[in-house]
Amino acid sequence: MDQKIIDQIEAVVGKDGYSVEPAVLYTYGFDASIFHSTPEMVVQPRSTEQVSEIMKIAHANRIPVVPRGAGTGLCGSAVPVKGGIVMAMQRMDRITRISVADLWVDVEAGVVYNDLNAELSKYGFFFPPSPGSAEACQIGGMVATNASGMRAVKYGATRDFVLGLTFVKADGEIVRAGTRTIKDSSGYQLARLLCGSEGTLGIITEVTLKLTTKPKKSASCLCCFNTVEDAGTCISAIIAKPLIPASCELMDSVSINAVNKARGNPLPDCGALCIVEVDGETEEIIDRDLKIVEEVANSIGAITVTPTKDKKLIAQWTDARKSVMTSLSALKPGCSSVSLADDMGVPVSQVPKAVKAFQEIADKYRVTVATYGHASDGNLHTKMVIDPTDKDEWDRGVQAVNEIFDVCIELGGTVTGEHGVGISKAPNFQKERASELSSIRAIKKAMDPENILNPGKLEQWEGAILGNLRYPCPAYMGPAKD
């Protein structure tokens, strides 16, 4: 980075607002994906105005800028593949106003999800999407990827709660999009356009979120089955009853075995299980919905059905489910859980077909695939357990991933339900959205004509994804090759 540019940025954010130290730069070359690429500078702004001034400098000098939240993304969205500046938003962490009477809250992009809900709970409200990284992820990153989690089936994803936002364009112009009203029928809905844009159209600095009331009662039911297909059938049958649960988590036998091995057997030993959460305002509603879940599970052939209102037991189940990704690395010596295909979505009725196909593909390519996820909205996760130093295992893993994505698209689904596209899903995203690509590229060109905002991702990605790995596999530690 040219010293003149460093001096200009220091004049905006101060000496403590940026770094060019090698150790810091290396650290900000990661997110939670399989990729790594070192930036030339890390900048930590404290206001929208500072972001604007930094973008003016970057625009004048054609420097790539990659916005970053907490770095919990699993697809490489925040990895600076073209170098340049990483714009880390963690210092913009204020909840600026809560208007309960108007059902909204204003937050800066760096506010942590759990911190926001801790504050909202004082008023009896919450922001429901519930991502797995809730204790760390930031609201700006959630909006940029349209993140969600366990409760999306009943409450919706992040986009469904964004009333408005402030973002900074590539040339430094500050834009306020959307409203602070519950209903808005005006124009092109730029605030919604920024949801899921992964930092390619603008840098989100402030967000207005819609509030919803926190349910007073909740309970859960753990249903065990002989096969993952039966578990998937149970989920689609619950939805068709009709019953919309607060969440419904699926785990296959690979996931269950990994969690039990890593965490001391918190789950029953079975072929697959569902953890169904119901919520509502009264005990009567909870009891009614638990009974429906029991009846449906038993009709599918459940081995055991365990309904409970015991918060300690529910917390144990939830903790076990949330630990799948990390637990998988303990499944086989010398192996790691890697995010190649990790959050595809299919129509709920197609979940049984999808999970069966995933198993067949894993067998075909001799890879270990764990299937789990928020199956009541069709959002499935497949983590692979491979030796990260072995080129052949990476190659077979990518072949399996491509077929898994093909199955999802054939079933009417999508390659990403909640984590975004970034790098790892870019080729299959382009396949899925082929008819949209010319329009997507036109929007990108109009809003970022110099292509400095998170360049090289999503629709711009070219070639193979295996490259710039953060794992010690010499064949793929350099740039990706076809």
C-alpha positions in Angstrom: 0.0 0.0 0.0 1.4 3.4 -1.1 2.4 5.5 1.9 0.5 8.5 0.5 -2.7 6.5 0.6 -1.9 5.2 4.1 -1.5 8.8 5.3 -4.8 9.8 3.7 -6.6 7.0 5.5 -4.9 7.7 8.8 -6.2 11.3 8.5 -9.7 9.9 8.4 -9.6 7.2 11.1 -6.6 8.0 13.2 -3.5 5.9 14.0 -5.6 3.3 15.9 -8.2 3.0 13.1 -6.1 1.0 10.6 -3.3 -1.5 10.4 -0.7 -2.6 7.9 1.0 -5.0 10.3 1.6 -8.4 8.7 0.1 -10.4 11.6 -3.1 -8.3 11.5 -3.3 -8.5 7.7 -2.9 -12.3 7.8 -5.7 -12.6 10.4 -8.1 -10.5 8.3 -7.4 -12.7 5.3 -9.7 -15.4 6.8 -13.4 -15.8 7.4 -14.8 -19.2 8.6 -14.6 -20.6 5.0 -11.9 -22.8 3.5 -10.2 -19.8 1.9 -7.5 -17.3 2.7 -6.1 -14.2 1.0 -4.1 -11.4 2.6 -5.2 -7.8 2.3 -2.9 -4.8 2.1 -4.7 -2.8 4.8 -7.3 -3.3 7.5 -9.5 -0.2 8.3 -11.9 0.0 11.3 -14.2 3.0 10.8 -16.3 4.5 13.6 -19.0 6.2 11.5 -20.8 6.3 8.2 -18.9 9.5 7.4 -15.6 7.8 7.9 -16.6 4.9 5.6 -17.6 7.5 3.0 -14.2 9.3 3.2 -12.3 6.0 2.9 -14.4 5.0 -0.1 -13.6 8.3 -1.8 -9.9 7.5 -1.4 -10.3 3.9 -2.6 -12.4 5.0 -5.6 -9.8 7.7 -6.6 -7.0 5.1 -6.5 -9.0 2.1 -7.8 -8.3 0.1 -4.6 -10.5 -3.0 -3.9 -12.5 -2.8 -0.7 -14.1 -5.8 1.1 -16.5 -5.1 4.0 -16.3 -7.5 6.9 -18.4 -8.2 9.9 -17.3 -10.8 12.5 -15.8 -13.2 9.9 -18.2 -16.0 10.6 -19.2 -16.5 7.0 -18.7 -19.9 5.5 -18.4 -19.2 1.8 -15.4 -16.8 1.5 -17.6 -13.7 1.1 -15.2 -11.6 3.3 -11.9 -13.0 1.9 -10.1 -10.3 -0.1 -9.2 -12.3 -3.2 -8.0 -9.2 -5.0 -6.1 -7.7 -2.1 -6.8 -4.1 -1.2 -8.6 -2.9 1.9 -10.6 -4.9 4.4 -13.2 -2.6 5.9 -13.9 -4.2 9.4 -17.1 -2.8 10.9 -16.8 -4.0 14.6 -16.3 -0.5 16.0 -19.6 0.6 14.6 -21.5 -1.2 17.4 -24.2 1.1 18.8 -27.9 0.4 19.1 -28.8 4.0 18.4 -32.6 3.9 19.0 -35.4 1.5 19.9 -38.9 2.7 19.1 -41.2 0.1 20.6 -44.3 2.1 19.7 -43.3 2.1 16.0 -41.9 -1.5 16.0 -38.4 -0.7 14.9 -34.8 -0.5 16.1 -31.9 1.4 14.6 -28.5 -0.2 14.8 -25.0 0.2 13.4 -23.6 -2.5 11.2 -21.2 -3.9 13.9 -23.8 -4.7 16.5 -23.7 -8.3 17.6 -26.9 -10.4 17.1 -27.1 -11.7 20.7 -26.3 -8.3 22.1 -29.2 -6.8 20.2 -31.6 -9.4 21.3 -30.5 -9.0 24.9 -31.5 -5.4 24.7 -34.8 -6.0 22.8 -35.8 -8.7 25.4 -36.1 -6.0 28.0 -39.1 -4.7 26.0 -40.6 -8.1 25.2 -39.4 -8.1 21.6 -36.8 -9.9 19.5 -35.1 -10.2 16.1 -35.8 -13.8 15.3 -33.5 -15.1 12.5 -31.2 -17.0 15.0 -28.0 -17.8 13.0 -25.7 -20.4 14.4 -23.0 -17.8 15.0 -25.4 -15.6 17.1 -22.9 -14.9 19.8 -20.5 -13.3 17.3 -22.1 -12.4 14.0 -22.9 -8.7 13.3 -26.1 -7.2 11.9 -24.4 -5.7 8.9 -23.0 -9.1 7.9 -26.4 -10.7 8.4 -28.0 -8.2 6.1 -25.2 -8.5 3.5 -25.8 -12.3 3.3 -29.5 -12.4 4.2 -28.6 -14.7 7.0 -31.0 -16.8 9.0 -31.1 -20.0 11.0 -33.4 -22.2 13.0 -36.4 -19.9 13.2 -36.7 -18.9 9.6 -39.6 -21.3 8.9 -41.9 -19.4 11.2 -40.4 -15.9 11.4 -38.5 -15.4 8.2 -34.9 -14.5 7.3 -33.0 -11.2 7.8 -34.4 -9.6 4.7 -38.0 -9.9 6.1 -37.1 -7.6 8.9 -35.1 -4.9 7.1 -37.2 -1.7 6.9 -34.4 0.5 5.8 -30.6 1.0 5.8 -27.8 3.4 5.1 -25.1 2.3 2.8 -22.0 3.9 1.2 -21.6 3.6 -2.6 -18.3 2.8 -4.3 -17.6 6.5 -4.9 -18.3 7.5 -1.3 -21.9 8.7 -1.7 -24.0 8.1 1.4 -27.5 6.6 0.6 -30.4 6.2 3.0 -32.8 3.6 1.5 -36.1 2.3 2.8 -38.2 3.7 5.6 -39.1 3.4 9.3 -42.7 2.4 8.5 -44.0 -1.2 8.6 -45.4 -0.9 5.1 -43.5 0.6 2.1 -44.7 0.5 -1.5 -42.2 2.9 -3.0 -40.0 2.3 -6.0 -37.2 -0.2 -6.4 -36.7 -1.1 -2.8 -32.9 -0.5 -2.7 -32.8 -1.6 1.0 -34.0 -5.1 -0.1 -31.5 -5.1 -3.0 -28.6 -4.7 -0.6 -29.8 -7.7 1.4 -27.7 -10.6 0.1 -25.4 -8.4 -2.0 -22.4 -9.5 0.1 -20.7 -6.1 -0.1 -20.6 -6.0 -3.9 -23.0 -3.0 -4.3 -22.3 -0.9 -1.2 -21.0 -0.9 2.4 -23.9 -1.2 4.9 -23.3 1.0 7.9 -26.7 1.4 9.6 -29.9 -0.7 9.6 -33.5 -0.2 10.7 -35.0 -3.5 11.7 -38.7 -4.4 12.3 -39.5 -5.7 15.8 -41.7 -8.7 16.6 -43.0 -9.9 20.0 -41.1 -12.6 21.8 -43.3 -15.7 22.4 -44.2 -16.3 26.0 -44.1 -20.1 25.9 -42.1 -22.8 24.1 -41.4 -26.5 24.2 -39.5 -29.1 22.1 -39.9 -32.6 21.0 -37.0 -35.0 20.0 -38.1 -37.6 17.5 -35.8 -40.5 16.7 -35.9 -42.6 13.5 -34.2 -45.5 11.8 -33.4 -43.6 8.6 -32.8 -40.0 7.5 -35.5 -40.4 4.9 -38.0 -41.1 7.6 -36.9 -38.0 9.5 -37.3 -35.9 6.4 -40.7 -37.4 5.8 -41.7 -36.5 9.3 -40.7 -32.9 8.8 -42.7 -32.4 5.6 -45.7 -34.2 7.2 -45.6 -31.8 10.2 -45.7 -28.8 7.8 -48.5 -30.3 5.8 -50.6 -31.0 8.9 -50.6 -27.9 8.9 -48.3 -26.9 11.7 -45.5 -24.3 11.4 -43.0 -25.0 14.2 -40.7 -22.3 15.6 -37.9 -24.6 14.4 -37.3 -28.1 13.2 -33.8 -29.4 13.1 -32.7 -32.6 11.4 -29.5 -34.6 12.1 -28.4 -37.8 10.3 -26.4 -40.6 11.9 -23.0 -39.1 10.9 -23.9 -35.9 12.7 -25.3 -37.7 15.8 -22.2 -39.9 16.1 -19.8 -37.0 15.8 -21.6 -35.0 18.5 -21.8 -38.0 20.8 -18.1 -38.7 20.3 -17.1 -35.1 20.9 -19.5 -34.1 23.6 -20.1 -37.2 25.7 -23.3 -38.7 24.3 -25.9 -35.9 24.7 -28.1 -37.5 22.0 -29.8 -40.9 21.5 -28.1 -43.3 19.2 -30.3 -43.6 16.1 -30.3 -43.4 12.3 -31.6 -39.8 12.3 -33.5 -37.4 14.5 -35.6 -34.3 14.5 -35.7 -31.6 17.2 -39.0 -29.8 16.8 -39.6 -26.5 18.7 -43.1 -25.0 19.1 -43.9 -21.7 20.6 -46.9 -19.5 21.4 -48.7 -17.4 23.9 -50.4 -20.0 26.1 -49.8 -23.5 27.6 -52.8 -24.7 25.7 -51.3 -23.8 22.3 -48.0 -25.5 23.3 -49.7 -28.7 24.5 -51.8 -28.9 21.3 -48.8 -28.5 19.0 -46.7 -31.0 20.9 -49.5 -33.5 20.6 -49.6 -32.9 16.8 -45.8 -33.5 16.5 -46.0 -36.7 18.6 -48.9 -38.0 16.4 -47.1 -37.3 13.1 -43.8 -38.7 14.3 -45.4 -41.9 15.5 -47.4 -42.2 12.2 -44.0 -42.1 10.3 -42.6 -44.9 12.5 -40.5 -43.0 15.0 -38.4 -45.2 17.4 -38.9 -42.8 20.3 -40.7 -39.5 20.7 -39.7 -37.3 23.7 -41.7 -34.1 24.2 -40.5 -31.7 27.0 -40.9 -28.3 28.5 -37.7 -28.8 30.5 -35.5 -25.8 29.6 -32.3 -27.5 30.7 -33.0 -30.6 28.5 -34.0 -28.4 25.5 -30.8 -26.3 26.0 -28.8 -29.6 25.9 -30.4 -30.6 22.6 -30.0 -27.2 21.1 -26.3 -27.1 22.1 -25.8 -30.5 20.7 -27.3 -29.5 17.4 -25.3 -26.3 17.2 -22.1 -28.2 17.8 -22.3 -30.4 14.8 -19.9 -28.5 12.6 -17.1 -28.4 15.2 -17.8 -31.9 16.4 -17.4 -33.4 13.0 -13.7 -32.7 13.1 -13.4 -35.2 15.9 -15.0 -38.0 13.9 -11.9 -39.3 12.3 -8.2 -38.8 13.3 -6.4 -36.3 11.1 -9.5 -35.1 9.4 -11.5 -31.8 9.5 -15.0 -30.6 8.8 -14.9 -28.4 5.8 -17.5 -26.1 4.2 -17.7 -27.0 0.6 -21.5 -27.5 0.2 -23.1 -26.3 3.4 -26.5 -24.6 3.2 -28.5 -25.6 0.1 -32.3 -25.4 0.1 -35.0 -27.5 -1.4 -38.8 -27.3 -1.2 -39.9 -28.9 2.1 -41.7 -31.7 0.4 -38.4 -32.7 -1.4 -36.3 -33.0 1.8 -36.6 -36.8 1.9 -35.5 -37.2 -1.7 -32.6 -34.7 -1.1 -31.2 -36.3 2.0 -31.4 -39.8 0.3 -29.5 -38.4 -2.7 -26.9 -36.8 -0.6 -26.1 -40.2 1.0 -25.8 -41.9 -2.4 -23.5 -39.2 -3.7 -21.3 -39.5 -0.6 -21.0 -43.2 -1.2 -20.3 -42.7 -4.9 -17.3 -40.5 -4.2 -16.1 -42.2 -1.0 -16.4 -39.1 1.1 -18.0 -38.7 4.6 -20.9 -36.3 4.4 -22.9 -35.2 7.4 -26.4 -33.9 6.6 -28.3 -31.7 9.1 -30.0 -28.4 9.2 -33.2 -26.4 9.4 -35.2 -28.9 7.4 -38.6 -27.4 8.1 -37.8 -24.6 5.7 -35.9 -27.0 3.4 -32.5 -25.6 4.4 -30.0 -28.4 4.7 -26.3 -28.4 5.6 -23.8 -30.9 4.3 -20.4 -30.8 5.8 -17.6 -33.0 4.6 -15.1 -34.7 6.8 -11.8 -35.0 4.9 -8.0 -35.1 5.3 -7.3 -31.4 4.5 -3.8 -32.2 3.3 -4.9 -34.8 0.8 -5.5 -33.4 -2.8 -7.5 -36.5 -3.9 -9.9 -36.0 -1.0 -10.5 -32.4 -1.9 -11.0 -33.3 -5.6 -13.5 -36.0 -4.7 -15.2 -33.7 -2.3 -15.7 -31.0 -5.0 -17.1 -33.6 -7.4 -19.6 -34.7 -4.8 -20.5 -31.1 -4.0 -21.3 -30.3 -7.6 -23.6 -33.3 -7.8 -25.3 -32.3 -4.5 -26.0 -28.9 -5.9 -27.3 -30.3 -9.1 -29.7 -32.4 -7.2 -30.9 -29.4 -5.3 -31.5 -27.4 -8.4 -33.3 -30.3 -10.1 -35.6 -30.5 -7.1 -36.5 -26.9 -7.5 -34.1 -25.6 -4.8 -31.2 -23.3 -4.4 -27.5 -23.6 -3.8 -27.6 -21.3 -0.7 -30.4 -20.8 1.8 -28.7 -18.6 4.4 -24.9 -18.3 4.1 -24.5 -16.6 0.8 -22.5 -17.3 -2.4 -19.0 -15.8 -1.9 -16.5 -18.1 -3.6 -17.4 -21.7 -2.7 -20.9 -21.5 -4.3 -20.1 -19.1 -7.2 -19.9 -21.6 -10.1 -23.1 -23.4 -9.0 -24.9 -20.0 -8.3 -24.1 -19.0 -11.9 -25.6 -22.3 -13.1 -28.7 -21.9 -10.9 -29.3 -18.2 -11.8 -28.1 -18.3 -15.5 -31.1 -16.3 -16.8 -30.5 -13.6 -14.2 -26.8 -13.1 -14.7 -27.0 -10.3 -17.4 -29.3 -8.3 -15.1 -27.1 -8.9 -12.1 -24.0 -7.8 -14.0 -25.8 -4.7 -15.2 -26.8 -3.7 -11.7 -23.2 -4.2 -10.4 -21.8 -2.2 -13.3 -24.3 0.7 -12.6 -23.5 0.8 -8.9 -19.8 0.0 -8.9 -18.5 1.0 -12.4 -14.8 0.6 -11.3 -15.5 -2.8 -9.7 -13.8 -2.0 -6.4 -16.5 -3.4 -4.0 -15.6 -7.0 -3.1 -14.6 -7.8 -6.7 -14.2 -11.3 -8.1 -17.1 -12.9 -6.2 -20.6 -14.2 -7.0 -21.4 -13.6 -10.7 -17.8 -12.4 -11.4 -16.1 -15.6 -10.2 -14.3 -17.6 -12.9 -13.0 -21.1 -12.9 -12.5 -23.7 -10.1 -13.0 -22.9 -6.4 -10.1 -25.0 -5.1 -7.3 -22.5 -4.5 -6.2 -20.0 -1.8 -7.0 -22.7 0.7 -6.2 -22.0 4.4 -5.4 -25.7 4.8 -1.9 -27.3 4.3 -2.6 -28.9 0.9 0.3 -27.7 -1.3 -1.6 -28.2 -4.6 -4.3 -25.7 -3.6 -2.7 -23.2 -1.4 -2.0 -20.9 -4.4 -4.6 -19.3 -6.8 -7.4 -21.5 -8.2 -6.7 -23.2 -11.5 -9.1 -24.9 -13.9 
